[in-house]
Amino acid sequence: MASVISVPTMISRCVSGRIAYLGADGQSTGHERFELHEMPGGRLLRAWCVLTDAGLWREVSLAMDDAWRPRDGTCRLWHADGAMDLMTFAITADRVEVRQQGPHDGVQTIPTPTPLPYLGLHPLAGDALIVHQRGQDDPGTWRPVAAVTNSVSPHGEGAVATALAIDVAFVGSVPITVAAGSFAAWHYQLRWREDWLPADLWVRAGDGVFLRMDWAETGTGFELVALVETGEGL
């Protein structure tokens, strides 16, 4: 009798959506498409960002563990003049190793005292996931979250890996309606630099899916305009 090989059931869940980028006048300045996959042992975020006002396309892939901590990431910046930067981030218990191809070819090592809580590669869907490292306790209190980012430029158009602490405050739980629908939401504020005004961020309660962001520093706004949820089994 032939032996029977047991294959474990593999289940994944995917939330995909589209985010509109809006300027101070309410006109479109670009958009973002993203997929957030819930996989065995963690999650995978993929995003494609079109920044028409900055003349930039951004492609991001970010793998995370079950606690939403980054495992690795890649960020490709394609500029309107044809120049391209590709940055890959390998994360261990005590460092982040960054490999870059483009105008700034090379390898950079950033020591971290503990495993990195958050890797910021500039898609809005990724910005939203920092809330999992802040939590909902002690509303109104700023708490720094250790991070590494591919750029500290407002549009993320730079390509220099930098370690920083992002201040995050939980404001409260509120209902919110955006173009994609009405949701129970968590309201946060983010402050990337002390000399920048904070941004107001709303995410879906529970999984932190991006819903809306208003940032007075640049006068810009961002809103979820489409959302699709699917499940896959293998």
RAZI-V673649 format. One record per residue. N is the residue number from 1. RES is the residue in one small letter. SS is DSSP state (~ for helix, > for strand, _ for the rest). PHI is phi in degrees with one decimal (NA if undefined). PSI is psi in degrees with one decimal (NA if undefined). Layout:
n=<N | N>
res=<RES | RES>
ss=<SS | SS>
phi=<PHI | PHI>
psi=<PSI | PSI>
This chain:
n=<1 | 2 | 3 | 4 | 5 | 6 | 7 | 8 | 9 | 10 | 11 | 12 | 13 | 14 | 15 | 16 | 17 | 18 | 19 | 20 | 21 | 22 | 23 | 24 | 25 | 26 | 27 | 28 | 29 | 30 | 31 | 32 | 33 | 34 | 35 | 36 | 37 | 38 | 39 | 40 | 41 | 42 | 43 | 44 | 45 | 46 | 47 | 48 | 49 | 50 | 51 | 52 | 53 | 54 | 55 | 56 | 57 | 58 | 59 | 60 | 61 | 62 | 63 | 64 | 65 | 66 | 67 | 68 | 69 | 70 | 71 | 72 | 73 | 74 | 75 | 76 | 77 | 78 | 79 | 80 | 81 | 82 | 83 | 84 | 85 | 86 | 87 | 88 | 89 | 90 | 91 | 92 | 93 | 94 | 95 | 96 | 97 | 98 | 99 | 100 | 101 | 102 | 103 | 104 | 105 | 106 | 107 | 108 | 109 | 110 | 111 | 112 | 113 | 114 | 115 | 116 | 117 | 118 | 119 | 120 | 121 | 122 | 123 | 124 | 125 | 126 | 127 | 128 | 129 | 130 | 131 | 132 | 133 | 134 | 135 | 136 | 137 | 138 | 139 | 140 | 141 | 142 | 143 | 144 | 145 | 146 | 147 | 148 | 149 | 150 | 151 | 152 | 153 | 154 | 155 | 156 | 157 | 158 | 159 | 160 | 161 | 162 | 163 | 164 | 165 | 166 | 167 | 168 | 169 | 170 | 171 | 172 | 173 | 174 | 175 | 176 | 177 | 178 | 179 | 180 | 181 | 182 | 183 | 184 | 185 | 186 | 187 | 188 | 189 | 190 | 191 | 192 | 193 | 194 | 195 | 196 | 197 | 198 | 199 | 200 | 201 | 202 | 203 | 204 | 205 | 206 | 207 | 208 | 209 | 210 | 211 | 212 | 213 | 214 | 215 | 216 | 217 | 218 | 219 | 220 | 221 | 222 | 223 | 224 | 225 | 226 | 227 | 228 | 229 | 230 | 231 | 232 | 233 | 234>
res=<m | a | s | v | i | s | v | p | t | m | i | s | r | c | v | s | g | r | i | a | y | l | g | a | d | g | q | s | t | g | h | e | r | f | e | l | h | e | m | p | g | g | r | l | l | r | a | w | c | v | l | t | d | a | g | l | w | r | e | v | s | l | a | m | d | d | a | w | r | p | r | d | g | t | c | r | l | w | h | a | d | g | a | m | d | l | m | t | f | a | i | t | a | d | r | v | e | v | r | q | q | g | p | h | d | g | v | q | t | i | p | t | p | t | p | l | p | y | l | g | l | h | p | l | a | g | d | a | l | i | v | h | q | r | g | q | d | d | p | g | t | w | r | p | v | a | a | v | t | n | s | v | s | p | h | g | e | g | a | v | a | t | a | l | a | i | d | v | a | f | v | g | s | v | p | i | t | v | a | a | g | s | f | a | a | w | h | y | q | l | r | w | r | e | d | w | l | p | a | d | l | w | v | r | a | g | d | g | v | f | l | r | m | d | w | a | e | t | g | t | g | f | e | l | v | a | l | v | e | t | g | e | g | l>
ss=<_ | _ | _ | _ | _ | _ | _ | _ | _ | _ | > | > | > | > | > | > | > | > | > | > | > | > | _ | _ | _ | _ | _ | > | > | > | > | > | > | > | > | > | > | > | > | _ | _ | > | > | > | > | > | > | > | > | > | > | _ | _ | _ | _ | > | > | > | > | > | > | > | > | > | > | _ | _ | _ | _ | > | > | > | > | > | > | > | > | > | > | _ | _ | _ | _ | > | > | > | > | > | > | > | > | _ | _ | _ | > | > | > | > | > | > | > | _ | _ | _ | _ | > | > | > | > | > | > | _ | _ | _ | _ | _ | _ | > | > | > | _ | _ | _ | ~ | ~ | ~ | ~ | ~ | ~ | ~ | ~ | ~ | ~ | ~ | _ | _ | _ | _ | _ | _ | _ | > | > | > | > | > | > | > | > | _ | _ | _ | _ | _ | _ | _ | _ | _ | _ | _ | _ | > | > | > | > | > | > | > | > | > | > | > | > | > | > | > | > | > | _ | _ | > | > | > | > | > | > | > | > | > | > | > | _ | _ | _ | _ | _ | _ | _ | > | > | > | > | > | > | _ | _ | _ | _ | _ | > | > | > | > | > | > | _ | _ | _ | _ | > | > | > | > | > | > | > | > | > | > | > | > | > | > | _>
phi=<NA | -68.2 | -72.8 | -101.9 | -91.9 | -87.9 | -110.5 | -63.5 | -71.9 | -112.6 | -120.2 | -132.2 | -124.2 | -129.5 | -112.2 | -124.8 | -164.3 | -133.3 | -117.2 | -90.0 | -99.4 | -126.2 | -80.9 | -61.2 | -89.2 | 83.8 | -85.1 | -66.2 | -118.2 | 147.8 | -160.4 | -139.6 | -112.7 | -141.6 | -133.2 | -117.4 | -98.6 | -96.9 | -115.1 | -57.3 | 86.2 | 166.9 | -143.3 | -132.5 | -107.4 | -125.7 | -144.9 | -127.5 | -116.2 | -116.4 | -112.0 | -67.3 | -72.1 | -96.9 | 62.7 | -148.3 | -114.2 | -130.4 | -117.2 | -132.1 | -133.0 | -140.4 | -96.9 | -133.1 | -87.5 | -66.7 | -96.2 | 66.6 | -88.5 | -69.1 | -106.7 | -166.3 | -161.8 | -135.1 | -140.9 | -111.6 | -109.2 | -116.5 | -90.8 | -64.0 | -86.1 | 95.8 | -68.6 | -139.3 | -118.5 | -125.9 | -123.2 | -118.8 | -122.0 | -106.5 | -117.2 | -119.5 | -66.7 | -135.4 | -166.4 | -122.9 | -104.5 | -113.0 | -111.3 | -128.5 | -120.6 | 138.2 | -60.2 | -118.6 | -53.5 | 152.2 | -124.1 | -126.6 | -114.0 | -113.7 | -68.4 | -132.0 | -68.6 | -138.2 | -54.6 | -60.7 | -73.9 | -151.6 | -116.1 | -101.9 | -114.1 | 84.4 | -71.7 | -61.7 | -62.1 | -80.0 | -55.3 | -64.1 | -74.7 | -64.6 | -62.2 | -69.4 | -88.9 | -94.9 | 79.7 | -115.2 | -77.8 | 50.4 | -55.9 | 87.5 | -97.6 | -73.7 | -135.7 | -76.0 | -117.2 | -64.3 | -147.9 | -126.1 | -128.7 | -80.3 | -166.9 | -109.4 | -79.8 | -54.7 | -94.0 | 71.7 | -82.1 | -75.4 | -143.6 | -130.6 | -65.4 | -140.4 | -89.0 | -156.1 | -110.5 | -97.4 | -79.8 | -131.2 | -124.5 | -87.7 | -93.7 | 164.6 | -97.9 | -145.5 | -81.1 | -145.3 | -118.3 | -124.8 | -59.7 | -81.8 | 141.3 | -106.7 | -142.1 | -76.5 | -130.9 | -105.9 | -104.2 | -127.7 | -123.8 | -120.2 | -134.6 | -79.4 | -140.9 | -64.5 | -91.0 | -109.3 | -68.8 | -71.9 | -104.1 | -92.3 | -127.8 | -119.4 | -126.8 | -67.9 | -59.4 | 105.7 | -108.5 | 73.5 | -62.9 | -60.0 | -120.0 | -162.7 | -143.8 | -121.7 | -128.0 | -67.5 | -57.0 | -113.3 | 71.8 | -100.0 | -138.6 | -141.6 | -144.3 | -71.3 | -113.5 | -153.8 | -147.1 | -134.6 | -123.4 | -137.6 | -128.3 | -130.1 | -130.4 | -120.8>
psi=<132.5 | 140.3 | 150.7 | 124.7 | 124.3 | 124.6 | 122.1 | 144.1 | 130.3 | 121.1 | 134.2 | 153.3 | 139.6 | 130.7 | 121.3 | 151.9 | -179.3 | 134.9 | 131.4 | 135.7 | 127.6 | 135.5 | -179.5 | -26.2 | 3.6 | -0.8 | 155.2 | 133.4 | 7.4 | -169.3 | 170.1 | 135.3 | 137.0 | 157.6 | 129.1 | 108.5 | 131.0 | 113.2 | 164.8 | 120.7 | 1.3 | -155.0 | 156.9 | 125.0 | 131.0 | 137.0 | 146.4 | 117.7 | 132.0 | 112.9 | 90.9 | -34.8 | -27.4 | -3.7 | 51.4 | 139.7 | 140.5 | 129.4 | 128.7 | 140.5 | 131.5 | 117.7 | 138.8 | 157.3 | -170.8 | -20.9 | 16.4 | 18.6 | 142.5 | 142.9 | -40.2 | 168.3 | 158.5 | 147.6 | 121.7 | 124.5 | 121.1 | 114.5 | 157.4 | -22.3 | 3.9 | -11.5 | 149.4 | 139.0 | 135.6 | 122.9 | 130.9 | 140.2 | 116.8 | 128.1 | 126.8 | -172.2 | -23.0 | 13.1 | 164.0 | 123.6 | 123.8 | 124.5 | 132.0 | 137.3 | 133.9 | -151.0 | -24.2 | 52.6 | 140.1 | -176.7 | 133.5 | 134.5 | 125.7 | 109.6 | 144.8 | 135.2 | -25.2 | 168.8 | 135.3 | 125.6 | -30.8 | 134.1 | 116.7 | 110.5 | 10.8 | -2.3 | 147.1 | -36.8 | -30.5 | -37.6 | -38.6 | -29.5 | -8.7 | -19.7 | -26.5 | -20.9 | -13.2 | -43.4 | -172.8 | 8.8 | 158.5 | 61.6 | 143.2 | -6.7 | 128.4 | 136.8 | 127.5 | 139.0 | 119.2 | 135.7 | 161.3 | 137.6 | 156.8 | -13.3 | 146.2 | 16.8 | 146.6 | -37.0 | -0.9 | 22.8 | -14.5 | 172.0 | 59.4 | 113.5 | 134.4 | 136.6 | 137.2 | 167.7 | 124.1 | 122.6 | 130.3 | 131.5 | 135.4 | 126.7 | -47.9 | 176.6 | 128.6 | 153.7 | 147.9 | 145.8 | 126.2 | 179.7 | -27.8 | -10.1 | -172.2 | 138.5 | 152.5 | 128.4 | 158.3 | 133.1 | 126.7 | 166.2 | 140.3 | 139.4 | 107.7 | -34.1 | 150.6 | -27.3 | 7.9 | 146.0 | 149.1 | 157.4 | 142.6 | 129.9 | 133.7 | 130.1 | 159.0 | 130.9 | 133.8 | -64.9 | -5.0 | 19.0 | 134.5 | 135.6 | -46.9 | 149.0 | 136.8 | 128.5 | 105.8 | -23.6 | -40.2 | -4.2 | 17.6 | 160.8 | 155.8 | 136.3 | 136.8 | 123.7 | -11.5 | 144.1 | 132.9 | 136.0 | 132.2 | 160.8 | 144.3 | 143.3 | 143.7 | NA>
